[in-house]
Structure formats: C-alpha cells, structure tokens
C-alpha cells in the first residue's frame, strides 16, 4: 500500500465482499456445497460466480453456499432468486456456465432454459 488511493481500493473491495454475505431484499445466488457438490466441482463454480460478480462490480447480489440439495446427479447446482420472480435452479453448472448465468440471467434477466432443472 503506497497511497490513499490504494487504501480506498482495499476498503471498497472489503465492502463488496461483506455486501455479498448480507441478507437484504436482493438477488440471491445459492450454490450447493455438500460433499457431492464439492466432488462435482462446486468450489470452482462458486469461484467463477464470485469472480464474475466482482468483475462486473455488481451490487445487490449475495452468494451463499448451502448443504446438499438432494439432486446429486445434477451437481453442481446453482439457484438464482431474484425478488419478485420465481427461483430458478440450474444443474450441472460448470465455471463457464456460471459466468454465463451471471451475465445472461442476473445482469440481463434472461433465463437460460436448457440448463434449468427446476423452478420454485
């Protein structure tokens, strides 16, 4: 850290990371991180989602890991819950699919129908 600008950048990054974990009326992205999900690549998928959220400087989006969702054959599973809309559940989400879900569904509100395994 060499300047006030560097300190401000660190503070802003910390604020964004904290905001991702806060519970408010905002878009929620939930990823199954049970042992089956982790074995199927959920850590890499979660990392890709987080990177895409940060790259796009998205606010109002929380990323939450959860336990087993009961559909082991569909792992990694990602749920997207946008206020006022049905919760969309995507299955077999690779890191590349995760980036597209952020870009197309969360940013542009376009559900990627061929990857959907459920709606709530």
Secondary structure, DSSP 8 states (H G I E B T S, - for coil): --SHHHHHHHHHHHHHHHHHH--SSSEEEEEE-SHHHHHHTHHHHHHHHHHHHHHTT--SEEEEEES--S-GGG-S-EEEE-TTS--EEE-S--HHHHHHIIIIIIIT----GGGEEEE-
